[in-house]
Amino acid sequence: MKIQSMTGYGMGRSGSYKVEARSVNHKGLDIHVKMPSYLYSCEPEMKRLIKENFTRGRIEVFVSSERGENIKININKPLAKEFYDALLSLKEELSIPGDIGINILASQRDIFWHEELAIDLTSLNEALNAALSDLKKMRTEEGENLLKDITGRMQVIKEKVNLLEGRRHEFISSKKSSLSKRIADILGDRLIDESRLIQEVAILTERSDITEELVRIKSHLKYMEDMFSSGDTIGKKLDFLMQELNREVNTIGSKATSTEISPVVIELKSELEKIREQVQNLQ
């Protein structure tokens, strides 16, 4: 199954039926079907077909039929007369002012009914399948566009990560020198154990090392690429990975505060936020 967006539109016609299907973003699969009342018995089967084709998104299906114009309305005249006589008697008994008009009788649903129409299941299913196929095609095309944008931004992130890796040793050396100088300034002329100083500087420098974060970022990016080729439903998984990637980049930003690395961290956050917005649209 190809990667799909959760937004799209499809339409199908067959016989007297017209089916329109529209989908928008949703955390799960939320199906709504609107149709003429005589088709209500078909709703469970229609929802089953929709579930076979989609796993995420709010999907709204609208069914209309030209046969609705030919529905014959029947009137139960004896029952209408009974209603009228009963209301007239109640009016006189309670001295209720006003007239008993047609509007009051029209509100009594039992007086009116329409003939049950035969359902053309073959045409209805053909129209529905055509609409769902059209919707899936549009969602797939949109999914391909989103994927292209995401992979492009992932490439930018890889380049920034490689840049940080190249500067890592330089950053560590600079950090070590800066820490040594700061400690020396604080202690002044007091004698200190040189080996202890080296040990403390090494511990503080290690806490500022961003190697683990860079390794995890590259691992997450590789996992994302594997998901793209799997053809599975990936939206929720990608959303979780984006949280993990943001966490790693934030950690790098808190560890490495040099003027060389901070701008790179800001660019990484910007690209991740743009990817996160696109991921929200994927099935």
Secondary structure, 3 states (H helix, E strand, C coil): CCCCECCEEEEEEECCEEEEEEEECCCCEEEEEECCHHHHHHHHHHHHHHHHHCCCEEEEEEEEEHHHHHCCEEECHHHHHHHHHHHHHHHHHHCCCCCCCHHHHHCCHHHEEECCCCCCHHHHHHHHHHHHHHHHHHHHHHHHHHHHHHHHHHHHHHHHHHHHHHHHHHHHHHHHHHHHHHHHHHHCCCCCCHHHHHHHHHHHHHHCCCHHHHHHHHHHHHHHHHHHHHCCCCHHHHHHHHHHHHHHHHHHHHHCCCCCCHHHHHHHHHHHHHHHHHHCCEC
